[in-house]
Amino acid sequence: MSKTKKSRKTKAKNVQKVIEQQQSEKSNTLIFGGILLAMSSIGLLIFVLSDKVFHLS
């Protein structure tokens, strides 16, 4: 009986580790995507403002 309890606990821990790894990969992807979006937005804002202010054309 103790063997079955031990194996169940081990399986639960393994499943929890796999779920945590998947969540950390998703969060890393979201962070990277958010930073990329923010940088491109700031770049576009600077370009538009500099074109309006300095009349580059």
N, CA, C and O atoms as a MOPAC input file, in Angstrom:
PM7 MOZYME 1SCF
protein

 N      0.83000 1    -1.19300 1     0.00000 1
 C      0.00000 1     0.00000 1     0.00000 1
 C      0.87100 1     1.25000 1     0.00000 1
 O      0.51500 1     2.24100 1    -0.63800 1
 N      1.99200 1     1.22900 1     0.69400 1
 C      2.85800 1     2.39900 1     0.74300 1
 C      3.50500 1     2.64800 1    -0.61800 1
 O      3.79800 1     3.79200 1    -0.96900 1
 N      3.72900 1     1.57800 1    -1.38500 1
 C      4.31600 1     1.74700 1    -2.72200 1
 C      3.37000 1     2.49800 1    -3.65500 1
 O      3.80500 1     3.35400 1    -4.42600 1
 N      2.09200 1     2.18400 1    -3.58800 1
 C      1.13900 1     2.87000 1    -4.46400 1
 C      1.00900 1     4.33500 1    -4.07400 1
 O      0.90300 1     5.19300 1    -4.95000 1
 N      1.01600 1     4.63900 1    -2.78300 1
 C      0.94400 1     6.02900 1    -2.33700 1
 C      2.18600 1     6.79100 1    -2.79500 1
 O      2.10200 1     7.93500 1    -3.24100 1
 N      3.34700 1     6.13000 1    -2.67400 1
 C      4.60200 1     6.77300 1    -3.05800 1
 C      4.62100 1     7.05500 1    -4.56400 1
 O      5.05000 1     8.12700 1    -4.99100 1
 N      4.15700 1     6.09500 1    -5.36200 1
 C      4.16700 1     6.29000 1    -6.81100 1
 C      3.16800 1     7.37300 1    -7.22300 1
 O      3.42100 1     8.11200 1    -8.17400 1
 N      2.05800 1     7.47500 1    -6.53300 1
 C      1.08200 1     8.51700 1    -6.84600 1
 C      1.64400 1     9.90300 1    -6.54400 1
 O      1.44300 1    10.84600 1    -7.30900 1
 N      2.35900 1    10.01600 1    -5.40600 1
 C      2.95900 1    11.29500 1    -5.04700 1
 C      4.01500 1    11.68000 1    -6.07900 1
 O      4.10100 1    12.84500 1    -6.46800 1
 N      4.81100 1    10.72400 1    -6.52200 1
 C      5.85400 1    10.99400 1    -7.50600 1
 C      5.24300 1    11.43100 1    -8.83100 1
 O      5.73200 1    12.36500 1    -9.46700 1
 N      4.17300 1    10.75500 1    -9.24500 1
 C      3.50800 1    11.12700 1   -10.49600 1
 C      2.92600 1    12.52800 1   -10.40500 1
 O      3.01700 1    13.30100 1   -11.35900 1
 N      2.34000 1    12.85800 1    -9.28600 1
 C      1.76500 1    14.19100 1    -9.11100 1
 C      2.85000 1    15.25200 1    -9.17000 1
 O      2.64400 1    16.31000 1    -9.76500 1
 N      3.99900 1    14.99300 1    -8.56400 1
 C      5.10500 1    15.95000 1    -8.59800 1
 C      5.63300 1    16.12000 1   -10.02000 1
 O      5.94800 1    17.23500 1   -10.43600 1
 N      5.73000 1    15.01100 1   -10.77300 1
 C      6.20800 1    15.08800 1   -12.15400 1
 C      5.25700 1    15.89700 1   -13.01500 1
 O      5.69500 1    16.70700 1   -13.83300 1
 N      3.96200 1    15.68700 1   -12.84000 1
 C      2.96300 1    16.42500 1   -13.60400 1
 C      3.04000 1    17.91300 1   -13.26300 1
 O      2.94200 1    18.76600 1   -14.14500 1
 N      3.21400 1    18.21200 1   -11.98900 1
 C      3.29700 1    19.61400 1   -11.55600 1
 C      4.53300 1    20.27900 1   -12.16100 1
 O      4.45900 1    21.43400 1   -12.58000 1
 N      5.65900 1    19.58400 1   -12.21700 1
 C      6.88200 1    20.14100 1   -12.80500 1
 C      6.69100 1    20.42100 1   -14.28800 1
 O      7.13000 1    21.46300 1   -14.77500 1
 N      6.05400 1    19.52600 1   -15.00600 1
 C      5.81900 1    19.71400 1   -16.43700 1
 C      4.91800 1    20.91900 1   -16.66400 1
 O      5.16900 1    21.71500 1   -17.56900 1
 N      3.87800 1    21.06200 1   -15.86000 1
 C      2.95800 1    22.19400 1   -15.99100 1
 C      3.68800 1    23.50300 1   -15.70200 1
 O      3.47600 1    24.49400 1   -16.40000 1
 N      4.54300 1    23.51700 1   -14.68200 1
 C      5.29600 1    24.72700 1   -14.35400 1
 C      6.25100 1    25.10200 1   -15.48400 1
 O      6.41400 1    26.28500 1   -15.78000 1
 N      6.88200 1    24.12400 1   -16.11500 1
 C      7.79000 1    24.40200 1   -17.23200 1
 C      7.01700 1    25.00600 1   -18.40100 1
 O      7.48600 1    25.96200 1   -19.01800 1
 N      5.84900 1    24.46800 1   -18.71500 1
 C      5.05700 1    24.99100 1   -19.82200 1
 C      4.61300 1    26.41700 1   -19.53200 1
 O      4.62100 1    27.25600 1   -20.43300 1
 N      4.22900 1    26.70700 1   -18.30200 1
 C      3.79000 1    28.05300 1   -17.94800 1
 C      4.94200 1    29.03100 1   -18.02500 1
 O      4.75000 1    30.16100 1   -18.47300 1
 N      6.14200 1    28.63300 1   -17.60000 1
 C      7.28600 1    29.54000 1   -17.64800 1
 C      7.67500 1    29.82200 1   -19.09900 1
 O      8.07300 1    30.94200 1   -19.41900 1
 N      7.56600 1    28.82800 1   -19.98200 1
 C      7.86600 1    29.04900 1   -21.39800 1
 C      6.85800 1    30.02400 1   -22.00400 1
 O      7.23100 1    30.90100 1   -22.78300 1
 N      5.58200 1    29.87100 1   -21.64700 1
 C      4.55700 1    30.78200 1   -22.15900 1
 C      4.79500 1    32.19300 1   -21.65900 1
 O      4.66900 1    33.15000 1   -22.42200 1
 N      5.13800 1    32.33300 1   -20.38400 1
 C      5.34600 1    33.66900 1   -19.83900 1
 C      6.58000 1    34.31100 1   -20.45400 1
 O      6.58400 1    35.51800 1   -20.69600 1
 N      7.62700 1    33.53500 1   -20.71400 1
 C      8.80700 1    34.09300 1   -21.37500 1
 C      8.46400 1    34.56400 1   -22.77500 1
 O      8.94500 1    35.61300 1   -23.20500 1
 N      7.65500 1    33.82400 1   -23.48500 1
 C      7.24800 1    34.21200 1   -24.82900 1
 C      6.40800 1    35.48700 1   -24.79300 1
 O      6.58300 1    36.37800 1   -25.62400 1
 N      5.50100 1    35.56400 1   -23.82900 1
 C      4.67100 1    36.75900 1   -23.70500 1
 C      5.50100 1    37.98300 1   -23.34300 1
 O      5.25800 1    39.07300 1   -23.86100 1
 N      6.46800 1    37.81300 1   -22.46700 1
 C      7.33600 1    38.93600 1   -22.08400 1
 C      8.13200 1    39.40900 1   -23.29100 1
 O      8.22600 1    40.61000 1   -23.54400 1
 N      8.70500 1    38.47100 1   -24.03400 1
 C      9.48500 1    38.83500 1   -25.21600 1
 C      8.60400 1    39.53100 1   -26.25400 1
 O      9.01800 1    40.52700 1   -26.84700 1
 N      7.40800 1    39.02300 1   -26.47500 1
 C      6.47900 1    39.65000 1   -27.41500 1
 C      6.06500 1    41.03700 1   -26.97000 1
 O      5.95600 1    41.94700 1   -27.79200 1
 N      5.83300 1    41.21100 1   -25.68000 1
 C      5.45800 1    42.52000 1   -25.15300 1
 C      6.57000 1    43.53600 1   -25.30300 1
 O      6.31700 1    44.69000 1   -25.64900 1
 N      7.80400 1    43.12000 1   -25.04400 1
 C      8.94200 1    44.03200 1   -25.19700 1
 C      9.11900 1    44.42000 1   -26.65200 1
 O      9.37400 1    45.58500 1   -26.95800 1
 N      8.98800 1    43.46100 1   -27.54900 1
 C      9.11500 1    43.74200 1   -28.98500 1
 C      8.02500 1    44.70500 1   -29.45200 1
 O      8.30400 1    45.62500 1   -30.22100 1
 N      6.80700 1    44.50800 1   -29.00400 1
 C      5.70000 1    45.38900 1   -29.35500 1
 C      5.92000 1    46.79400 1   -28.80900 1
 O      5.66200 1    47.77700 1   -29.50300 1
 N      6.39300 1    46.89400 1   -27.57600 1
 C      6.64500 1    48.20500 1   -26.97100 1
 C      7.75000 1    48.94500 1   -27.71600 1
 O      7.63600 1    50.14700 1   -27.95800 1
 N      8.81300 1    48.24200 1   -28.07900 1
 C      9.91900 1    48.89500 1   -28.79100 1
 C      9.48500 1    49.38100 1   -30.17200 1
 O      9.85700 1    50.47500 1   -30.59500 1
 N      8.70400 1    48.56800 1   -30.86700 1
 C      8.25100 1    48.99200 1   -32.19200 1
 C      7.27700 1    50.16100 1   -32.08500 1
 O      7.29600 1    51.05500 1   -32.93100 1
 N      6.43500 1    50.16900 1   -31.07100 1
 C      5.50400 1    51.27900 1   -30.86900 1
 C      6.25000 1    52.57100 1   -30.56200 1
 O      5.91400 1    53.62900 1   -31.09400 1
 N      7.25100 1    52.48400 1   -29.71500 1
 C      8.03700 1    53.67600 1   -29.37600 1
 C      8.79500 1    54.17800 1   -30.60200 1
 O      8.87600 1    55.38500 1   -30.83100 1
 N      9.34300 1    53.26600 1   -31.38200 1
 C     10.04700 1    53.65900 1   -32.60900 1
 C      9.12700 1    54.36000 1   -33.58400 1
 O      9.50000 1    55.37700 1   -34.16800 1
 N      7.93600 1    53.83400 1   -33.76700 1
 C      6.96800 1    54.46000 1   -34.67200 1
 C      6.53900 1    55.82400 1   -34.14800 1
 O      6.39600 1    56.76400 1   -34.92900 1
 N      6.33500 1    55.94600 1   -32.85800 1
 C      5.96500 1    57.22200 1   -32.25600 1
 C      7.06100 1    58.26900 1   -32.46800 1
 O      6.77900 1    59.41000 1   -32.83300 1
 N      8.30200 1    57.87200 1   -32.23700 1
 C      9.41800 1    58.80500 1   -32.44400 1
 C      9.50200 1    59.22200 1   -33.90500 1
 O      9.72900 1    60.39600 1   -34.19800 1
 N      9.32200 1    58.28200 1   -34.82500 1
 C      9.38100 1    58.59900 1   -36.25300 1
 C      8.28600 1    59.59400 1   -36.63200 1
 O      8.55500 1    60.57200 1   -37.33000 1
 N      7.07000 1    59.35900 1   -36.18600 1
 C      5.95200 1    60.23800 1   -36.54000 1
 C      6.14700 1    61.62200 1   -35.92400 1
 O      5.93000 1    62.63300 1   -36.59300 1
 N      6.54900 1    61.67600 1   -34.67200 1
 C      6.74900 1    62.97400 1   -34.02500 1
 C      7.89200 1    63.75100 1   -34.66800 1
 O      7.78400 1    64.96200 1   -34.86200 1
 N      8.98000 1    63.07100 1   -35.00000 1
 C     10.09700 1    63.77900 1   -35.61900 1
 C      9.70100 1    64.27400 1   -37.00200 1
 O     10.14900 1    65.34200 1   -37.41900 1
 N      8.88300 1    63.53200 1   -37.71500 1
 C      8.42900 1    63.97700 1   -39.03700 1
 C      7.51600 1    65.19900 1   -38.89600 1
 O      7.59600 1    66.12200 1   -39.70600 1
 N      6.66400 1    65.21300 1   -37.89400 1
 C      5.77200 1    66.35900 1   -37.68100 1
 C      6.54700 1    67.59000 1   -37.20800 1
 O      6.26300 1    68.70500 1   -37.64500 1
 N      7.51100 1    67.39600 1   -36.32900 1
 C      8.21600 1    68.52500 1   -35.73300 1
 C      9.27100 1    69.09200 1   -36.68100 1
 O      9.34700 1    70.30700 1   -36.86100 1
 N     10.08600 1    68.22300 1   -37.29200 1
 C     11.20500 1    68.69500 1   -38.09000 1
 C     10.92700 1    68.76900 1   -39.57900 1
 O     11.76100 1    69.27800 1   -40.32800 1
 N      9.78100 1    68.27800 1   -40.03300 1
 C      9.39100 1    68.32600 1   -41.46000 1
 C     10.51900 1    67.81700 1   -42.34900 1
 O     11.09400 1    68.56800 1   -43.13700 1
 N     10.82200 1    66.53800 1   -42.21200 1
 C     11.98600 1    65.97100 1   -42.89200 1
 C     11.84300 1    65.91600 1   -44.40600 1
 O     12.85600 1    65.82200 1   -45.10000 1
 N     10.65600 1    65.97000 1   -44.93800 1
 C     10.51700 1    65.84000 1   -46.39000 1
 C     10.79900 1    67.12800 1   -47.13400 1
 O     10.71900 1    67.16200 1   -48.36200 1

